[in-house]
């Protein structure tokens, strides 16, 4: 258990440090936004580029990673939607937002540093393979389902599917994470080695990604408060921290993923809810309190549940 604490507690300690720096007024919240931009636009794309460029896939199929992870997402999203609409009597739009809040893990800012620390380089390869499709799949699913819910509820005129898809594709093409993965894949396929001063520079920038990401997410937590919808938010928190990693774990075992890749997928799915849930709520003007409360609650309780999954995975 001491090894688990040694690997997991520093991850959440850095989040707490970021939160404390802003909460006490020692640093301005705007600095956290700047640090988050650096992480998202520079440090993490460079880390993903290096990981894919130097990856050894060891015969594992990326398809099995995607199937295992998104099987868990599908189960959790469905249960969350039904819990919100049938259990808490909310409308379809809140059902979609509940699904996003329970199934959208913070893979970049918390998942990457956690997997890097606990699993190591093999885990980084696995999570990089997941990240190549995670954001597109989750954002397309969330946006399409929300548009469909709005059409059925008649809350506002729906956007055409073609325009919707075009907007998503346009955003993905410009996404720094996608660019980093794509360039890394080109280096990997072309057999171009990283060496010399370029290698040193890439390693140094990549090394910043984990600590900077964790501190920046802590600094951002000050804007996410636990407001209304506490009951449904607590239910989504339980689904996010228990059902999602549990479902992914079962899927990984059924598909025969290696222990390292299984650990990477389960730990990634076990981390707190990502800020994308709040961004989707903000875009469609529904469920702000639910998304905000779930992000805060999953981060607060995550230190215990992530430690449990790390211990279970050995």
C-alpha positions in Angstrom: 0.0 0.0 0.0 3.0 2.3 0.6 3.9 2.0 -3.1 0.4 3.0 -4.1 0.5 6.1 -1.8 4.0 7.0 -3.2 2.6 7.0 -6.7 -0.9 8.3 -6.3 -0.7 10.9 -3.5 1.8 13.1 -5.3 -0.6 13.4 -8.2 -3.4 14.8 -6.1 -0.9 16.7 -3.9 0.1 18.8 -7.0 -3.6 19.4 -7.7 -4.1 20.5 -4.1 -1.0 22.8 -4.5 -2.5 24.5 -7.5 -5.8 25.0 -5.8 -4.1 26.4 -2.7 -2.0 28.8 -4.7 -5.1 30.4 -6.1 -7.4 30.0 -3.1 -5.0 31.9 -0.9 -4.5 34.6 -3.4 -0.7 33.9 -3.8 -1.2 33.5 -7.5 -3.9 34.9 -9.8 -6.4 32.5 -11.4 -5.5 33.9 -14.8 -2.0 32.5 -14.4 -3.6 29.0 -14.1 -5.4 29.6 -17.4 -2.0 30.5 -19.0 -0.3 27.5 -17.5 -3.2 25.3 -18.8 -2.8 26.7 -22.3 0.9 25.9 -22.2 0.2 22.4 -21.1 -2.5 21.8 -23.7 -0.8 23.6 -26.6 2.8 22.7 -26.0 3.9 20.3 -23.2 1.3 17.5 -23.7 1.5 17.6 -27.5 5.3 17.2 -27.3 4.9 14.4 -24.8 2.4 12.6 -27.1 4.7 13.2 -30.1 7.7 11.7 -28.3 5.7 8.7 -26.9 4.3 7.7 -30.3 7.5 8.4 -32.2 9.5 6.1 -29.9 6.7 3.6 -29.1 7.1 -0.1 -29.0 3.6 -1.6 -29.4 4.9 -5.1 -28.6 2.3 -6.8 -30.8 -0.7 -5.2 -29.0 -3.6 -4.1 -31.2 -4.8 -0.5 -30.7 -8.3 -1.7 -31.7 -8.5 -3.8 -28.5 -7.6 -0.7 -26.4 -10.4 1.3 -28.0 -13.0 -1.5 -27.7 -12.1 -2.1 -24.0 -12.2 1.5 -23.0 -15.3 2.6 -24.9 -17.2 -0.5 -23.8 -16.8 0.8 -20.3 -17.8 4.3 -21.5 -21.0 3.0 -23.2 -22.1 1.1 -20.0 -21.4 4.0 -17.7 -23.0 6.6 -20.0 -26.1 4.5 -20.4 -26.5 3.9 -16.7 -25.9 7.7 -16.0 -28.5 8.7 -18.6 -31.1 6.4 -17.2 -30.3 7.4 -13.6 -30.8 11.1 -14.5 -34.0 10.7 -16.6 -35.7 7.9 -14.7 -34.3 8.1 -11.2 -34.1 11.9 -10.9 -36.8 12.8 -13.4 -34.7 15.1 -15.5 -35.2 15.9 -19.2 -33.2 14.3 -22.0 -30.6 17.1 -22.2 -29.7 16.6 -18.5 -29.6 12.9 -19.2 -26.9 13.5 -21.9 -25.0 15.9 -19.6 -25.1 13.3 -16.8 -23.7 10.7 -19.2 -20.8 13.0 -20.2 -20.1 13.9 -16.5 -19.9 10.2 -15.5 -18.0 8.9 -18.6 -15.7 11.7 -19.7 -12.4 11.2 -17.8 -9.7 13.9 -17.5 -7.3 11.9 -19.6 -4.9 14.7 -20.5 -4.4 16.8 -17.3 -4.6 13.9 -14.8 -4.7 10.6 -16.7 -1.3 11.2 -18.4 0.7 12.1 -15.3 -1.0 9.3 -13.3 -0.3 6.6 -15.8 3.2 7.9 -16.4 4.0 7.7 -12.7 2.3 4.4 -11.9 2.6 2.3 -15.1 5.6 3.9 -16.9 6.5 4.0 -20.6 4.3 1.1 -21.6 1.3 2.9 -20.0 2.1 6.1 -21.8 2.0 4.2 -25.1 -1.4 2.8 -24.3 -2.9 6.1 -23.2 -1.5 7.9 -26.2 -3.3 5.3 -28.5 -6.5 6.0 -26.6 -6.0 9.8 -26.8 -5.8 9.5 -30.6 -9.6 8.9 -30.7 -10.8 9.8 -27.2 -11.6 13.4 -27.7 -13.2 13.0 -31.2 -15.4 10.1 -30.1 -16.5 11.7 -26.8 -17.2 15.2 -28.2 -19.0 13.9 -31.3 -21.1 11.5 -29.1 -21.9 14.2 -26.6 -22.8 16.9 -29.2 -24.8 14.6 -31.4 -26.8 13.2 -28.5 -27.4 16.7 -27.1 -28.6 17.9 -30.5 -31.0 14.9 -30.7 -32.3 15.6 -27.2 -32.9 19.2 -28.1 -34.8 18.1 -31.2 -37.0 15.8 -29.1 -37.5 18.4 -26.3 -38.1 21.2 -28.8 -35.9 23.6 -26.8 -34.3 25.3 -29.8 -33.9 24.6 -33.6 -31.3 21.9 -34.1 -28.2 22.3 -36.1 -27.9 20.2 -39.3 -25.8 17.1 -38.9 -23.5 18.2 -41.8 -22.8 21.5 -40.2 -22.3 19.9 -36.8 -19.8 17.3 -38.2 -17.9 20.0 -40.2 -17.5 22.1 -37.1 -16.2 19.2 -35.0 -13.7 18.1 -37.8 -12.5 21.7 -38.1 -11.8 21.9 -34.4 -10.0 18.5 -34.3 -7.7 19.4 -37.3 -6.5 22.4 -35.3 -6.3 20.5 -32.0 -2.7 20.5 -30.6 -3.1 17.0 -29.2 -4.2 15.6 -32.5 -1.3 17.4 -34.3 1.2 16.0 -31.8 -0.1 12.4 -32.2 -0.1 12.7 -36.0 3.4 14.1 -36.2 4.6 11.4 -33.8 3.0 8.7 -36.0 4.8 10.1 -39.0 8.1 9.8 -37.2 7.2 6.3 -36.0 6.2 5.0 -39.4 9.1 6.7 -41.1 11.6 5.3 -38.6 13.0 8.8 -37.9 15.0 8.7 -34.6 15.0 11.4 -32.0 18.6 12.2 -31.0 21.1 14.9 -30.2 20.0 18.4 -29.0 16.5 17.8 -30.5 16.0 14.7 -28.3 17.2 16.6 -25.2 14.9 19.5 -25.9 11.9 17.3 -26.5 12.6 15.3 -23.3 12.8 18.5 -21.3 9.5 19.9 -22.6 7.8 16.5 -22.2 9.0 16.3 -18.6 7.1 19.5 -17.8 3.7 18.1 -19.0 2.8 16.1 -15.9 3.6 18.5 -13.0 2.3 21.5 -15.0 -0.9 19.8 -15.9 -1.7 18.8 -12.4 -1.0 22.2 -10.9 -3.0 23.9 -13.7 -6.1 21.7 -13.1 -5.8 22.5 -9.4 -5.7 26.2 -10.1 -8.8 25.8 -12.3 -10.8 24.0 -9.7 -11.6 27.3 -8.0 -14.1 28.1 -10.7 -16.0 24.8 -10.3 -18.2 25.0 -7.2 -20.5 22.4 -5.6 -23.8 24.1 -6.2 -27.3 22.7 -6.8 -28.0 19.2 -8.0 -25.9 17.7 -5.2 -27.9 14.4 -5.2 -27.6 13.7 -8.9 -24.0 15.0 -8.9 -23.1 12.5 -6.1 -24.7 9.7 -8.1 -22.6 10.7 -11.2 -19.5 10.9 -9.0 -20.1 7.3 -7.9 -20.6 6.1 -11.5 -17.5 7.9 -12.7 -15.1 6.7 -10.0 -16.5 3.2 -9.5 -18.6 1.9 -12.5 -16.5 3.3 -15.3 -13.1 1.9 -14.2 -14.8 -1.3 -13.1 -16.4 -1.8 -16.5 -13.2 -1.0 -18.3 -11.3 -3.5 -16.1 -13.8 -6.3 -17.0 -13.6 -5.4 -20.7 -9.8 -5.4 -20.6 -9.7 -8.8 -19.0 -12.2 -10.3 -21.4 -10.2 -8.9 -24.4 -6.9 -10.2 -23.0 -5.0 -7.0 -22.8 -1.6 -7.1 -21.2 -1.3 -6.2 -17.5 0.5 -2.9 -18.4 -2.2 -1.8 -20.9 -5.0 -2.9 -18.6 -3.5 -0.9 -15.8 -3.2 2.1 -18.1 -6.8 1.9 -19.3 -8.3 1.3 -15.8 -6.3 4.1 -14.2 -7.2 6.5 -17.0 -10.9 5.7 -16.6 -10.6 6.1 -12.8 -9.5 9.8 -12.8 -11.9 12.7 -12.1 -14.3 14.1 -14.6 -12.7 16.3 -17.3 -13.5 20.0 -17.8 -15.1 19.0 -21.2 -18.3 18.2 -19.3 -18.5 21.8 -18.2 -17.6 23.1 -21.7 -20.4 21.0 -23.2 -22.8 22.3 -20.6 -21.8 25.8 -21.3 -22.1 25.4 -25.0 -25.7 24.1 -24.8 -26.7 26.2 -21.8 -27.8 23.3 -19.6 -26.5 21.4 -16.6 -23.8 23.9 -15.4 -24.3 23.0 -11.8 -24.3 19.3 -12.4 -21.0 19.4 -14.5 -19.3 21.8 -12.0 -20.3 19.8 -8.9 -19.3 16.4 -10.5 -15.9 17.8 -11.5 -15.3 19.0 -7.9 -16.6 15.9 -6.2 -14.7 13.4 -8.4 -11.5 15.4 -7.8 -12.1 15.4 -4.0 -13.0 11.7 -3.7 -10.6 10.6 -6.5 -7.6 10.4 -4.3 -9.2 7.5 -2.5 -10.8 5.6 -5.4 -7.7 6.0 -7.7 -5.6 4.6 -4.8 -8.0 1.7 -4.6 -7.7 0.9 -8.4 -3.9 1.3 -8.3 -3.8 -1.1 -5.3 -6.1 -3.6 -7.1 -4.0 -3.5 -10.2 -0.8 -4.2 -8.2 
